[in-house]
Amino acid sequence: MPQDIALQAVNQRVWYVEGGVNPTRAPQYLSIGKFSADPTQNVGEKTKITGPDPNNFNRDIQLGSVIGSNERATLSIGVRYTVQKSIIMGWKNKGCRVDIFALSGKCGNPQDFTEGGEKWMYYPDGSISSHSFENYGAYGNDENNPTNESVDMTSETYYEFLYMRQEQVGAAYTTR
């Protein structure tokens, strides 16, 4: 598979694990969900430590630096609001951890977590910070739009995993 193919937003799928990743909980597909705000994470700026310049008046020199603190990653998940029970409102009401996965790719089955993608992004320790609706009401047909709901979340960080078959991993470590 060529490595220079850009991923497209329409080829991203959202999966979640309520309560966090655990051997007893399988990831579930959020079928009408999407990332409604791009994930970001501030990794902190270094602060320089200065002192008086021993060779010049009215000047400082840099003696070192202090690393800034990493902030939690932020992301938003949106879904179409339907007559079925709301999954993401349930996340908000329970107040429990929700781990998020983004399954990316073009080939394969987007509803198959283990074989359906070419790249996975993992957002561990997800915590809901807000919940909202969009287009929740209308006065007439001229304002009639689909109703959406979304949650703003933070996660510890995020990681990417590339598609790799077991035989490729095992072949590198097999000896006779």
Secondary structure, DSSP 8 states (H G I E B T S, - for coil): --S-----GGGEEEEEEETS-BTTB--EE-TTEEEEEEEE------EEEEEE-TTSTT-EEEEEEE------EEEEEEEE--SS--HHHHHHHH---EEEEEEE-SSS-TT-TTTS-SEEEEE-S-EEEEEEEES---SSGGG----EEEEEEEES--EEEE---HHHHHHHH---
